[in-house]
Amino acid sequence: MKRLMVGGLLAGLVLVGGGAAYVWFSGGSGEPSTPLTAPPVSTTAIAPTPSGSDLATSTTSAGAGPVTFEIVPVESRVTFEIGEVLRGKPQQVVGTTDQVAGQVVIDMADVGKSELGTIVVNARTLTTANSFRDQAIRGPILGSADDEFEFIEFVPTSLEGLTGSIAIGTTLAFQVGGELTIKSVTKSVTFTVEVSLVAPDRLEGSATANVLRSDFGLQIPSAPGVAGVTDEVSLTLDFAARPI
């Protein structure tokens, strides 16, 4: 009987160790495969973007036209938050990356004509406060170590509540609906957005939404000490953008 118990314990340790090894090696290095670039916005419905010396005038005058802004990754951050029970204690897991790209065309005189381009996030670069968790995220959870699933994309399809004009110091609150793709699964998601024109050449804002990981088929691998992980995930994009 004792031999059977010892044998079972050793087998269990081998299985746990093998699982840990799989998670570790399947997560890869976390290095992006290619530099992140912003997909251009199609602006066929509005006038061309002002350039050069015309920019300052266009962004402050009542008759201003559209200006294309692009997210500045080093000044922006994508964050996810999810709850877990670790060793019997509930806690919030926070993951972040600055590898986000996207463009928005703001029509200064009539923001209702503005357009938001596809937002791209390199999921491979997401990090938390735990390196093993990071490997699990890149490996069995998001699969972002695989080039096929490296990027998360949000393709906007609607803008709600965006009306009027914008001037320096103005904050706009609206909603953006669209298609969010994670690990080749696409679901409709609506983000609540606030954007401020803080200077003629700078937009700042945030966008938030809650999603269910089960909607995207994201499974959490079994890990020692982790009793449960919530289904709901909070997503936030805090960004700064400059004209191009």
trRosetta pair geometry for C-beta under 8 A, 3 or more apart (Angstrom, degrees):
i j d omega theta_ij theta_ji phi_ij phi_ji
1 4 5.6 -55 -154 34 34 112
1 5 6.5 32 151 -19 67 104
2 5 5.7 -54 -150 36 34 111
2 6 6.3 31 153 -16 68 106
3 6 5.8 -54 -145 40 32 109
3 7 6.0 33 155 -20 65 109
4 7 5.6 -55 -144 39 28 112
4 8 6.2 30 156 -20 64 106
5 8 5.8 -54 -148 35 29 111
5 9 6.4 29 153 -19 63 105
6 9 5.7 -54 -149 35 32 111
6 10 6.3 30 154 -17 66 106
7 10 5.8 -55 -147 37 31 110
7 11 6.3 32 154 -20 65 106
8 11 5.6 -54 -147 36 31 112
8 12 6.3 34 153 -21 64 104
9 12 5.6 -54 -152 34 31 113
9 13 6.5 31 152 -18 65 104
10 13 5.7 -53 -149 35 33 111
10 14 6.4 35 152 -20 65 104
11 14 5.6 -54 -150 35 32 113
11 15 6.4 32 152 -19 65 105
12 15 5.7 -55 -150 36 32 111
12 16 6.3 28 155 -15 67 106
13 16 5.8 -53 -144 40 32 108
13 17 5.9 30 157 -17 66 110
14 17 5.7 -57 -142 42 27 109
14 18 6.0 29 157 -21 64 109
15 18 5.7 -54 -144 38 27 111
15 19 6.3 28 155 -19 62 106
16 19 5.7 -56 -150 36 30 111
16 20 6.3 29 153 -19 65 106
16 224 6.7 44 -154 -48 130 114
17 20 5.6 -53 -147 36 32 111
17 21 6.3 34 154 -21 65 105
18 21 5.6 -53 -147 35 32 112
18 22 6.4 36 153 -22 65 102
19 22 5.6 -51 -150 32 33 113
19 23 6.5 33 153 -18 65 103
19 221 7.1 175 -180 168 113 126
19 222 7.2 -29 175 74 158 92
20 23 5.7 -53 -150 35 32 111
20 24 6.2 32 153 -21 66 107
20 132 7.6 -33 -152 -148 94 123
21 24 5.7 -55 -146 36 31 111
21 25 6.2 12 164 -4 68 110
22 25 6.5 -66 -142 45 24 96
22 26 5.6 19 164 -17 65 119
22 139 7.5 144 139 170 70 147
22 140 7.7 51 128 -48 104 119
23 26 6.1 -62 -136 40 21 107
23 27 6.5 27 161 -31 59 109
23 132 7.0 48 119 -172 128 83
23 135 5.5 97 146 117 82 109
23 136 4.9 -13 -163 -88 119 78
23 139 5.4 164 -153 68 52 154
23 140 6.3 -60 -111 0 79 114
23 221 6.3 -159 -89 75 119 158
23 223 7.9 45 -64 -92 168 106
24 27 6.3 -65 -165 21 24 113
24 132 7.1 -48 -88 -128 86 77
24 135 5.1 -1 -121 167 42 160
24 139 7.9 -2 8 -41 6 154
25 139 7.8 85 80 -105 41 137
26 135 7.4 104 68 169 68 90
26 138 7.7 170 118 104 70 80
26 139 3.3 89 104 -142 100 118
26 140 6.2 57 103 -42 148 73
26 145 6.3 164 156 49 57 151
27 30 7.3 3 150 -56 95 84
27 134 6.8 98 -172 117 143 67
27 135 3.0 -135 -8 -156 166 68
27 136 6.6 -36 -78 -33 123 22
27 137 7.4 61 -127 56 111 57
27 138 4.0 88 -154 72 77 109
27 139 4.0 -67 -67 -38 65 103
27 145 5.6 174 -171 -55 25 138
28 31 7.7 -113 145 31 106 72
28 124 7.3 -37 82 -151 133 111
28 138 5.7 -111 43 143 94 134
28 139 7.4 163 2 -75 76 79
28 145 3.4 158 -2 -139 125 115
30 124 6.0 162 -148 159 44 82
30 125 6.3 99 177 -110 84 47
30 127 7.3 50 -155 -76 142 99
30 134 6.7 2 -89 155 133 121
30 138 6.2 -110 -88 -70 73 158
31 124 7.4 -31 75 137 21 127
32 35 7.2 97 112 -88 136 26
32 36 6.8 -76 -159 -42 159 90
32 99 6.5 175 -69 -138 137 154
32 122 5.1 -25 -105 -163 116 154
32 124 5.9 145 -94 75 59 127
32 125 6.0 -19 -57 -52 97 115
32 150 7.3 105 -141 -178 70 128
33 124 7.6 92 -14 17 84 166
33 147 5.6 34 -39 -112 168 98
33 150 6.0 -76 11 -110 118 167
36 73 6.7 108 75 -78 131 148
36 99 5.3 149 -27 -170 152 88
36 100 7.5 11 154 -17 156 1
36 101 4.7 -177 148 -25 106 129
36 120 6.5 -177 -160 105 104 116
36 122 5.5 -109 -76 -36 125 118
37 101 6.0 138 132 173 14 166
38 70 5.3 -163 21 -147 166 106
38 71 6.5 151 -91 36 130 90
38 101 4.0 -141 -76 166 70 102
38 102 5.3 -173 -136 -74 105 8
38 103 4.9 111 155 -36 132 90
38 117 6.8 84 170 94 97 141
38 120 7.2 -174 -117 28 46 110
39 101 7.7 116 1 117 62 108
39 102 7.4 -7 41 -120 79 56
39 103 7.2 -125 81 16 54 105
39 117 5.5 -167 89 165 88 120
39 118 4.4 15 53 53 140 113
39 120 6.6 111 -11 -26 100 122
40 103 6.3 7 -136 24 37 155
40 117 6.6 -129 146 -122 19 152
41 68 6.5 -169 41 -128 122 110
41 103 4.7 -127 -23 100 104 118
41 104 7.0 100 -59 -116 150 18
41 105 5.1 -156 102 -22 154 109
41 115 5.2 138 -177 110 128 116
41 116 7.3 -120 -110 170 126 11
41 117 3.8 -114 -78 -63 83 110
42 115 7.3 -103 70 161 60 157
42 117 7.9 130 7 -104 60 94
43 46 5.4 -70 -173 58 90 88
43 48 7.3 113 110 -107 136 42
43 49 7.4 49 101 -39 179 89
43 66 6.7 171 -153 118 130 157
43 68 7.3 -88 -57 -75 146 115
43 105 5.4 137 -99 -88 115 168
43 115 6.4 -165 -99 38 71 145
45 113 7.1 -148 119 -165 109 96
45 115 7.6 127 50 -54 112 131
46 65 7.4 155 169 -177 101 94
46 66 4.7 83 138 -31 132 148
46 105 6.6 160 65 140 140 137
46 107 5.8 -119 -146 -78 147 120
46 113 5.4 124 -88 152 126 118
46 115 7.2 -160 12 -10 130 115
47 65 4.7 -51 69 -167 131 138
47 66 5.7 163 63 22 76 103
48 66 7.7 -168 112 68 14 106
49 66 6.1 -77 -93 108 62 87
49 67 5.6 86 -146 -135 91 39
49 68 4.4 -58 -90 2 146 98
49 105 7.2 -115 -80 -129 103 100
49 243 7.4 161 180 -161 125 102
49 244 7.5 17 138 73 165 73
50 54 4.2 -127 -171 110 113 113
50 55 5.2 162 111 -88 112 55
50 57 7.9 -135 -177 67 159 84
50 58 4.2 169 -5 -5 164 162
50 64 7.9 -72 -17 -160 143 87
50 65 6.4 131 -39 64 102 104
50 66 8.0 165 -7 81 80 48
50 67 6.1 -38 36 -95 94 87
51 54 6.3 46 59 45 39 109
51 55 6.7 -7 -155 -54 14 99
52 55 6.6 172 76 -14 24 98
53 56 7.3 -44 -173 23 50 100
53 57 7.7 36 143 -1 68 110
54 57 5.8 -70 -162 48 48 109
54 58 5.5 43 150 -25 83 115
55 58 5.9 -63 -144 37 27 107
55 59 6.2 13 166 -13 66 112
55 67 6.9 90 -142 -122 86 126
55 200 6.6 117 136 154 90 115
55 201 6.9 48 143 -84 132 93
55 243 5.9 164 -145 91 134 171
56 59 6.3 -65 -146 38 25 103
56 60 6.7 -4 165 2 61 117
56 200 4.8 34 -125 165 64 166
56 201 7.8 -39 -86 -43 74 95
57 60 6.6 -86 -153 46 25 94
57 61 5.7 10 169 -18 71 123
57 64 7.7 176 127 -100 60 97
58 61 6.5 -59 -126 34 24 103
58 64 4.3 113 -179 -141 61 97
58 65 6.0 -49 -156 39 120 73
58 67 6.4 143 113 -64 123 112
58 108 6.5 153 154 14 75 148
59 64 6.0 110 -85 -144 19 155
59 67 6.0 4 -83 -32 98 158
59 108 5.8 -167 -130 -91 45 148
59 168 7.5 73 137 -56 99 91
59 197 7.1 -173 -179 -168 108 136
59 200 4.2 132 80 -147 139 81
59 201 7.5 -174 14 -57 170 48
59 243 8.0 -110 -63 -57 137 137
60 64 7.1 123 42 -59 26 138
60 167 6.6 65 -141 -144 56 86
60 168 6.3 -11 -107 -16 92 109
60 200 6.1 -49 -42 -95 101 109
61 64 4.9 136 67 -53 77 88
61 108 7.7 79 65 114 59 140
62 109 6.5 73 160 -114 49 96
62 165 6.8 0 -146 -167 65 169
63 109 5.8 10 -149 -87 26 139
64 67 7.7 -24 164 -27 117 108
64 107 7.9 158 109 179 82 52
64 108 3.4 -14 94 74 125 135
64 109 5.3 172 60 -41 62 88
64 165 8.0 115 46 -158 101 112
65 107 6.5 -50 -174 -140 45 77
65 108 6.8 33 60 30 13 96
65 109 6.8 -17 -84 7 34 113
66 105 5.0 14 -175 174 121 102
66 106 6.5 159 -147 83 66 36
66 107 4.5 -37 -83 -89 81 69
66 108 7.4 -177 -93 -4 27 73
66 113 7.2 -100 -76 109 112 110
66 114 7.3 155 -123 -108 100 64
67 105 7.1 169 79 -153 31 60
67 106 5.5 -17 57 61 84 88
67 108 6.6 44 0 -39 107 105
67 243 5.4 -56 175 -111 111 113
68 103 5.9 -4 -172 -173 97 117
68 104 7.5 163 -151 85 54 36
68 105 5.0 -27 -95 -98 71 79
68 243 6.6 96 77 -148 56 68
68 244 5.4 -52 104 46 105 96
69 103 6.8 158 84 -156 48 64
69 104 5.3 -13 61 62 98 85
69 105 7.6 171 19 -90 69 29
69 106 6.4 24 -3 -1 115 109
69 203 5.1 34 -169 11 168 131
69 241 3.9 78 154 138 115 119
69 242 6.3 165 -149 85 84 11
69 243 5.7 -54 -95 -83 65 47
69 244 7.3 137 -135 -6 20 83
70 101 7.7 -11 -174 -161 95 78
70 102 7.4 172 -151 92 60 38
70 103 5.0 -29 -100 -100 73 82
70 241 5.9 176 82 -156 22 93
70 242 6.5 -30 56 63 74 63
70 243 7.8 71 11 -167 79 12
70 244 4.8 50 -9 -42 122 122
71 76 5.3 -2 -177 -33 105 164
71 100 6.0 -64 134 113 151 91
71 101 5.8 -178 64 -140 116 34
71 102 4.9 50 -5 50 127 76
71 103 7.4 -118 -3 -71 79 38
71 119 7.8 67 -18 -128 151 89
71 239 5.1 -59 -130 -160 105 127
71 240 7.4 108 -151 75 61 42
71 241 5.0 -48 -88 -93 43 93
72 75 4.3 23 98 35 115 109
72 76 6.1 145 77 -18 58 103
72 239 7.7 137 43 -173 65 79
72 240 5.1 -33 45 91 111 93
72 241 6.3 178 -6 -104 80 33
72 242 5.8 49 -50 1 117 102
73 76 5.6 -78 -134 46 28 104
73 98 5.0 103 168 149 82 89
73 99 6.1 20 -153 -112 131 32
73 100 6.0 158 -116 51 83 60
73 101 6.5 -29 -67 -73 107 73
74 98 6.0 55 -109 160 31 144
75 239 7.6 78 105 -167 81 47
75 240 3.9 -42 120 43 123 130
76 98 6.0 126 78 -151 64 78
76 100 5.5 -101 115 63 126 118
76 237 7.2 3 -179 -176 109 82
76 238 6.4 180 -154 98 62 60
76 239 4.0 14 -124 -121 118 66
76 240 5.8 -143 -64 26 83 67
76 241 7.9 43 -69 -59 130 69
77 96 5.6 -13 -171 -163 109 112
77 97 7.3 156 -151 80 64 31
77 98 5.5 -43 -95 -93 65 72
77 100 7.6 135 -141 8 8 131
77 237 7.6 174 90 -150 45 46
77 238 5.1 4 56 58 88 100
77 239 7.8 -158 30 -75 47 53
78 96 6.7 152 81 -152 53 57
78 97 5.4 -11 56 60 100 81
78 98 7.6 167 14 -97 76 23
78 99 7.8 -60 22 62 119 56
78 100 4.9 132 -33 -62 114 133
78 121 5.1 19 -25 -125 173 132
78 126 7.8 -71 94 -98 108 95
78 235 7.6 -18 -169 -166 90 86
78 236 7.2 160 -156 87 46 55
78 237 5.4 -15 -104 -102 75 75
79 94 6.3 -18 -165 -166 106 93
79 95 6.9 152 -154 81 54 50
79 96 5.0 -16 -99 -98 76 84
79 234 8.0 -9 114 109 91 90
79 235 7.4 153 85 -156 56 41
79 236 4.5 -8 58 60 100 102
79 237 7.9 -176 22 -76 70 31
79 238 7.3 26 -1 2 112 101
80 94 7.4 163 83 -152 48 45
80 95 4.9 -4 54 57 94 101
80 96 8.0 -167 21 -72 62 43
80 126 7.2 3 20 -147 116 136
80 233 5.6 -10 -167 180 108 110
80 234 6.8 148 -159 78 53 55
80 235 5.6 -16 -103 -100 78 66
80 236 7.7 179 -80 22 33 72
81 92 5.5 -5 -167 -177 105 110
81 93 6.9 156 -152 79 51 53
81 94 5.3 -12 -100 -100 82 72
81 95 7.9 -172 -74 22 39 68
81 233 7.1 154 73 -163 45 61
81 234 4.3 -9 55 56 99 109
81 236 7.7 30 -5 -1 103 110
82 92 7.4 146 73 -157 28 64
82 93 5.2 -20 65 59 80 104
82 213 7.4 32 -117 -40 140 132
82 229 6.3 24 147 -173 119 96
82 230 5.7 -164 -172 59 78 97
82 232 7.5 173 -126 94 76 52
82 233 4.9 -26 -82 -110 103 81
82 234 7.4 -172 -66 21 52 73
83 90 6.4 -8 -170 -166 108 97
83 91 7.3 160 -150 84 64 33
83 92 5.8 -42 -96 -101 65 61
83 93 7.3 167 -103 13 13 83
83 229 7.1 157 92 -157 55 49
83 230 3.9 56 55 -10 97 127
83 232 7.8 28 16 66 103 87
84 90 7.5 164 90 -147 33 54
84 91 6.2 -22 66 64 76 79
84 93 5.5 35 6 -23 116 118
84 226 6.0 -35 179 -147 122 99
84 228 6.7 178 -151 94 57 50
84 229 4.6 -14 -103 -103 91 74
84 230 7.1 -116 -67 1 48 77
85 88 6.7 -1 172 -130 101 12
85 89 6.8 158 -158 72 65 26
85 90 5.4 -35 -99 -88 74 59
85 91 7.7 131 -110 16 28 72
85 226 7.0 121 78 -162 62 51
85 227 4.1 -45 93 58 120 103
85 228 4.7 37 21 45 114 85
85 229 7.9 -130 17 -64 69 43
86 89 5.9 -33 69 63 70 81
86 91 5.7 -30 22 25 112 122
86 225 5.7 30 -164 142 68 102
86 226 5.8 -20 -104 -99 68 67
86 227 7.7 -159 -78 12 20 81
87 225 4.5 -19 -64 -160 77 105
88 227 6.9 70 -79 -16 42 141
93 128 5.7 -14 -174 -140 95 142
93 129 8.0 -139 -142 27 70 93
93 133 7.1 -143 -147 -179 133 155
94 128 6.5 142 79 -131 47 85
94 129 7.5 51 57 -18 84 100
95 126 4.6 34 164 177 121 107
95 127 6.4 167 -150 80 79 23
95 128 4.6 -51 -89 -70 80 87
95 134 7.9 147 -124 -102 111 78
95 137 6.8 135 -115 -112 155 166
96 126 6.9 153 72 -146 17 68
96 127 6.5 -34 60 60 67 73
96 128 8.0 123 11 -89 67 47
97 100 7.0 129 103 -37 93 88
97 121 6.7 115 77 -171 127 99
97 122 6.5 -132 156 72 150 80
97 123 7.8 -167 5 -121 158 26
97 125 4.4 108 -135 102 129 96
97 126 4.8 -79 -35 -87 118 53
97 127 6.9 114 -76 9 79 75
98 125 7.9 -74 45 127 55 135
99 121 6.6 102 100 -163 78 57
99 122 3.8 -42 127 38 135 113
99 125 4.4 81 10 51 140 149
100 119 6.8 -4 -172 -175 100 95
100 120 7.0 162 -154 85 52 51
100 121 5.0 -12 -103 -101 83 78
100 122 7.8 -131 -68 13 44 72
100 237 6.6 167 -169 -137 164 109
100 239 7.1 -103 100 -97 134 111
101 119 7.4 165 84 -154 44 52
101 120 5.0 -12 59 59 92 99
102 116 7.5 9 167 -176 120 83
102 117 5.6 176 -167 80 77 93
102 118 6.6 -137 -120 99 92 41
102 119 4.0 -20 -77 -105 143 67
102 120 6.6 163 -65 16 81 67
102 239 8.0 -45 54 -132 113 160
103 116 7.9 167 97 -158 53 45
103 117 4.2 33 61 22 85 137
103 244 7.5 -54 -121 9 116 136
104 114 6.7 19 173 173 93 113
104 115 7.1 -179 -156 93 55 50
104 116 4.9 -13 -113 -111 90 69
104 117 6.7 -135 -74 12 43 81
104 203 7.3 -81 65 77 129 168
104 241 6.5 34 33 158 107 172
105 114 5.8 -178 95 -155 66 67
105 115 4.5 17 47 50 109 90
105 116 7.9 -142 28 -68 66 32
105 117 7.8 83 -12 -33 87 95
106 111 6.4 -20 -158 -122 82 85
106 114 4.9 -3 -119 -117 44 124
106 166 6.6 -50 176 45 125 147
106 197 7.7 163 149 -80 166 117
106 203 7.2 157 -28 -79 148 141
107 110 5.0 -23 118 68 125 68
107 111 6.0 -179 67 -98 78 31
107 112 7.6 -52 62 53 125 46
107 113 4.1 12 13 73 158 104
107 114 5.2 -142 13 -67 81 69
108 111 7.6 12 -129 -70 16 77
108 165 6.3 35 153 -163 57 89
108 166 5.6 -104 -143 59 61 87
108 167 7.8 79 -170 -79 101 51
109 165 5.3 -29 -151 -114 32 110
110 113 4.9 53 103 3 103 110
110 164 7.8 -159 -131 126 46 12
110 165 6.6 -34 -69 -86 35 73
111 114 5.0 -14 -168 -17 61 122
111 162 5.2 -112 125 169 103 95
111 163 6.7 117 67 171 96 4
111 164 6.1 1 26 73 110 57
111 165 6.6 152 -19 -122 92 23
111 166 5.4 79 -64 -26 125 109
111 172 6.4 -139 163 -110 167 156
112 159 7.8 171 -145 102 52 124
112 162 5.6 154 -97 107 54 82
112 163 5.1 22 -62 -108 111 55
112 164 7.7 100 -29 14 95 35
114 159 7.0 177 78 -154 91 176
114 162 6.4 -91 43 152 116 143
116 119 7.9 -18 163 -40 105 98
116 156 4.5 52 87 13 111 164
116 159 6.7 133 3 -74 115 117
116 176 6.2 -25 47 -131 163 137
117 156 7.5 114 113 24 4 114
118 153 5.9 -11 -177 -165 112 104
118 154 6.9 160 -160 79 62 50
118 155 5.1 -19 -108 -102 93 70
118 156 7.4 -151 -88 9 43 77
119 153 7.1 149 80 -157 55 51
119 154 4.4 -3 56 55 104 103
119 156 7.8 74 -7 -33 97 95
119 237 7.1 -45 -171 -102 151 165
120 151 5.5 -20 -165 -167 98 122
120 152 7.4 147 -159 78 47 52
120 153 5.5 -13 -104 -103 70 78
121 151 6.7 141 72 -159 46 67
121 152 4.4 -15 61 60 104 102
121 153 7.7 -165 23 -73 72 35
122 125 4.7 47 104 9 109 111
122 144 7.8 113 170 -173 60 130
122 150 6.3 -21 -148 158 76 91
122 151 6.0 -43 -102 -101 50 72
123 126 5.7 -21 -165 -12 53 117
123 137 8.0 -137 167 151 94 102
123 138 7.7 157 129 -108 85 67
123 142 5.1 -141 155 165 135 148
123 144 3.9 -141 100 -98 102 145
123 149 7.1 -54 62 144 138 79
123 150 6.4 178 47 176 87 36
123 151 6.5 160 2 -123 91 16
123 152 4.9 95 -54 -24 111 101
123 182 7.5 111 -81 -138 151 86
124 138 5.9 63 -138 -126 62 109
124 144 4.2 -161 -74 143 65 113
124 145 6.5 117 -123 -82 102 41
124 150 5.0 -21 -30 -147 118 84
126 134 7.3 -172 103 -137 71 85
126 137 5.9 -95 89 134 119 146
126 138 7.7 178 55 -66 91 83
126 142 7.6 89 35 4 137 163
126 144 7.5 97 20 38 106 164
127 134 5.3 -1 -129 -110 65 131
128 133 5.1 -44 60 97 135 128
128 134 5.8 -164 30 -67 82 83
128 137 7.3 129 -8 -23 114 145
129 133 7.9 30 63 44 53 136
130 133 3.9 66 86 10 111 114
130 134 6.7 -180 92 -16 58 82
131 134 5.3 -48 -149 31 37 117
131 135 6.7 40 152 -20 65 99
132 135 5.7 -50 -154 33 35 112
132 136 6.6 36 148 -18 65 103
132 223 7.9 134 135 -144 122 138
133 136 5.5 -55 -151 36 36 113
133 137 6.4 39 150 -23 67 102
134 137 5.6 -50 -149 32 33 113
134 138 6.5 22 156 -9 65 107
135 138 6.0 -60 -146 44 31 104
135 139 5.7 17 158 -10 67 119
136 139 5.8 -63 -133 48 26 104
136 140 6.1 -36 -160 43 69 93
136 141 5.7 61 143 -14 77 114
136 220 7.9 42 156 -153 130 66
136 221 6.0 -133 -149 36 115 117
136 223 7.2 -44 -89 -65 157 137
137 141 4.9 -46 -126 58 40 132
137 142 5.5 21 171 7 68 112
137 144 7.4 -6 134 24 77 117
138 141 7.8 39 14 50 18 91
138 142 6.4 -33 -109 61 26 106
138 143 7.8 11 169 178 40 3
138 144 5.0 -81 -136 63 66 93
138 145 4.5 81 156 -46 99 93
139 143 7.2 9 170 -97 23 41
139 145 5.8 8 -87 5 55 133
140 143 7.3 9 -147 -69 15 71
140 219 7.2 -63 149 83 101 92
140 221 4.9 62 84 -45 150 124
141 218 5.7 39 -172 -167 78 97
141 219 7.1 -143 -117 72 60 49
141 220 6.5 18 -102 -103 109 51
141 221 7.2 -106 -58 -8 82 90
142 149 6.3 175 152 143 73 123
142 182 7.0 -79 -135 -177 91 100
142 183 5.9 -149 -160 -62 54 112
142 218 6.9 0 -80 -125 57 115
143 146 5.0 -23 166 26 89 117
143 148 7.5 -30 136 76 118 94
143 149 4.1 49 100 60 100 158
143 183 5.5 95 40 -121 117 108
144 149 5.3 -107 -91 112 46 91
144 150 5.2 91 -164 -121 77 41
145 150 8.0 75 -97 -92 2 80
146 149 5.1 49 74 28 100 96
146 150 7.1 -138 91 -49 47 74
147 150 5.4 -21 -146 -25 38 121
148 184 7.2 -8 150 -52 104 118
149 183 4.9 17 -139 -114 127 62
149 184 6.6 -75 -95 -21 92 88
152 180 7.4 1 179 -172 98 86
152 181 6.7 176 -157 86 55 63
152 182 5.2 3 -121 -98 102 77
153 180 7.5 172 92 -150 49 44
153 181 4.8 5 57 49 90 108
154 178 5.4 85 174 101 84 135
154 179 7.2 165 -153 82 49 44
154 180 5.0 -11 -104 -101 83 75
154 181 7.7 -167 -76 19 38 69
154 189 7.2 -73 -130 64 108 122
154 191 7.7 39 -175 -28 152 134
155 178 5.3 -171 89 -176 46 114
155 179 4.7 -7 55 55 99 95
155 181 7.6 35 -4 -9 100 107
156 159 7.1 29 174 -58 128 83
156 176 5.3 -54 -125 -176 114 111
156 177 7.2 101 -154 79 67 42
156 178 4.1 -79 -108 -78 34 133
157 177 5.6 -56 64 105 89 88
157 178 4.8 148 4 -109 79 60
157 179 6.5 67 -28 -17 121 86
158 176 7.1 161 85 -157 57 45
158 177 4.1 8 53 50 105 109
158 178 7.2 -163 27 -60 65 64
159 162 4.8 -28 154 15 116 133
159 174 6.2 20 -176 149 85 137
159 175 7.5 155 -158 83 42 52
159 176 5.8 -12 -104 -105 66 73
159 177 8.0 -144 -63 24 26 74
160 174 6.1 167 83 -174 50 89
160 175 4.4 -12 60 61 105 99
160 176 7.7 -166 22 -74 76 28
160 177 7.0 51 -10 -12 111 104
161 173 6.8 -45 134 109 132 66
161 174 4.0 -179 84 -126 96 77
161 175 5.8 75 21 13 120 81
162 172 6.5 48 -127 173 80 131
162 174 4.2 12 -62 -103 82 162
166 170 4.8 -160 -151 79 69 142
166 172 6.3 -51 -97 -44 117 123
166 197 5.3 116 156 -11 114 137
167 170 5.1 99 53 -21 60 121
167 197 6.8 -157 121 73 18 136
168 197 5.5 -102 -105 116 43 102
168 198 7.2 37 -156 171 79 14
168 199 6.4 31 -131 -116 114 23
168 200 6.6 -44 -77 -58 119 62
169 196 7.5 -26 -163 -169 19 102
169 197 7.2 -32 14 79 28 80
169 198 7.5 73 -79 -121 40 42
170 196 6.8 177 91 -142 43 65
170 197 5.7 20 52 34 86 102
171 194 6.0 3 -179 -174 106 100
171 195 7.0 163 -154 83 59 37
171 196 4.4 -26 -97 -89 79 92
172 193 8.0 2 106 114 88 94
172 194 7.0 164 83 -152 49 51
172 195 5.0 -12 56 60 98 89
172 196 7.6 177 16 -79 67 42
173 192 7.8 -2 -169 -179 89 87
173 193 7.2 164 -150 90 45 56
173 194 5.1 -14 -99 -100 75 81
174 193 5.6 -20 69 66 71 101
174 195 8.0 -24 27 13 100 104
175 190 5.6 7 -180 -179 114 107
175 191 6.8 161 -157 82 63 48
175 192 5.8 -33 -103 -103 81 54
175 193 6.7 153 -106 16 25 89
176 190 7.0 162 83 -156 42 60
176 191 4.8 -10 60 58 95 99
176 193 5.5 45 -6 -19 107 135
176 207 6.8 -29 35 -137 125 130
177 188 6.8 4 -174 -172 98 97
177 189 7.5 173 -149 91 57 38
177 190 4.7 -25 -97 -101 76 85
177 191 7.9 -175 -79 21 30 66
178 188 7.4 178 100 -144 22 62
178 189 6.6 -25 69 63 67 76
178 190 7.9 129 18 -96 59 44
178 191 7.7 -12 26 4 104 103
179 186 5.1 10 179 -174 107 111
179 187 7.3 157 -152 77 63 23
179 188 6.2 -41 -97 -94 61 55
179 189 7.6 109 -133 21 16 81
180 186 6.9 159 80 -149 39 59
180 187 5.7 -24 61 65 91 76
180 188 7.7 111 15 -144 83 9
180 189 4.3 14 -8 12 127 132
180 211 6.9 -98 83 -92 157 150
181 184 6.9 1 -176 -122 103 16
181 185 6.9 162 -149 78 61 36
181 186 4.5 -23 -92 -92 85 83
182 185 6.0 -25 69 60 68 88
182 216 4.5 1 74 -153 116 148
182 218 7.2 -27 125 -57 129 120
183 216 6.1 106 45 165 107 106
183 217 6.8 -122 95 72 130 101
183 218 6.8 140 17 -81 148 87
185 215 7.4 165 139 132 132 66
185 216 4.5 158 79 -145 133 65
185 217 5.6 153 -48 16 156 108
187 211 7.2 125 85 -146 138 118
187 215 5.1 37 -80 149 162 125
187 216 6.6 -102 -6 -72 127 82
189 209 5.3 79 171 164 111 156
189 211 5.9 -33 -111 -85 127 112
190 209 6.4 162 86 -117 43 120
191 207 4.2 21 167 179 133 107
191 208 6.4 140 -157 62 80 27
191 209 4.5 -78 -97 -45 66 114
191 235 7.9 -77 -106 94 103 111
191 237 7.7 -5 -152 24 147 112
192 207 7.0 161 77 -153 41 57
192 208 5.4 -22 58 60 93 85
192 209 7.0 151 10 -74 72 66
193 205 6.3 23 -176 169 89 128
193 206 7.2 -178 -144 92 54 45
193 207 4.5 -11 -99 -101 86 88
194 205 5.6 -172 97 -149 55 86
194 206 5.7 10 52 50 92 81
195 203 5.9 -9 -170 -172 103 110
195 204 7.4 158 -154 84 56 38
195 205 3.7 -25 -102 -87 63 139
196 203 7.1 153 78 -157 45 60
196 204 5.2 -17 60 64 96 86
196 205 6.4 164 14 -76 65 75
197 200 7.8 31 174 -98 107 26
197 202 7.6 126 -162 86 52 56
197 203 5.9 -35 -100 -101 57 73
198 202 5.1 -46 65 100 96 108
198 203 7.3 141 13 -123 84 21
198 204 5.3 25 -14 7 129 114
199 202 4.2 40 49 33 100 105
201 242 5.7 21 164 -147 84 89
201 243 5.6 -85 -138 12 76 105
202 240 6.5 -22 -162 -168 96 99
202 241 7.4 140 -156 74 48 48
202 242 6.0 -21 -96 -95 61 77
203 239 7.8 8 108 111 94 96
203 240 7.0 154 84 -160 56 47
203 241 4.3 -12 60 59 107 99
203 242 7.7 -162 22 -70 77 31
204 239 7.2 180 -148 95 47 54
204 240 5.2 -15 -101 -104 78 74
204 241 7.8 -176 -75 20 34 72
205 238 7.7 -167 101 -147 41 47
205 239 5.8 -10 63 60 77 90
205 241 7.8 -12 21 6 102 110
206 236 6.4 -15 -169 -169 104 95
206 237 6.6 163 -154 86 52 55
206 238 4.9 -13 -103 -101 93 67
206 239 7.3 159 -89 17 42 71
207 236 7.1 156 81 -155 51 48
207 237 4.5 3 51 52 98 103
207 239 7.7 8 5 4 98 114
208 234 7.1 -13 -164 -174 100 91
208 235 6.8 156 -153 87 50 60
208 236 5.0 -8 -101 -103 83 78
208 237 7.8 -157 -68 25 45 64
209 234 7.9 165 89 -155 37 51
209 235 5.1 -11 63 60 81 107
210 232 5.7 -5 -175 -168 112 104
210 233 7.0 155 -156 78 62 43
210 234 5.5 -30 -101 -101 79 62
210 235 7.2 174 -91 17 27 79
211 215 6.4 -106 177 47 92 132
211 216 7.3 38 149 -20 128 117
211 232 7.5 150 81 -152 32 57
211 233 5.4 -23 67 62 80 96
211 235 6.3 26 5 -12 107 122
212 215 4.4 98 76 -12 94 103
212 216 7.8 168 96 3 61 80
212 231 5.0 3 -150 151 90 101
212 232 6.0 -42 -97 -94 66 53
212 233 7.3 143 -115 14 16 85
213 216 6.0 -68 -162 46 45 100
213 218 4.0 -81 -179 63 99 118
213 220 8.0 54 121 -42 154 94
213 231 5.8 -140 37 -161 87 55
213 232 7.9 -140 -6 -75 83 6
213 233 5.4 86 -52 -24 92 123
214 217 7.3 42 -167 -79 39 27
214 218 7.3 -100 -72 46 27 72
214 231 5.3 -20 -11 -149 110 114
220 223 7.9 -78 159 2 94 105
220 226 7.5 -123 154 137 127 141
220 229 4.6 120 -55 33 168 147
222 226 7.7 178 -163 69 43 108
223 226 4.4 42 72 18 99 126
226 229 6.9 6 174 -48 116 97
230 233 7.7 159 98 -65 97 56
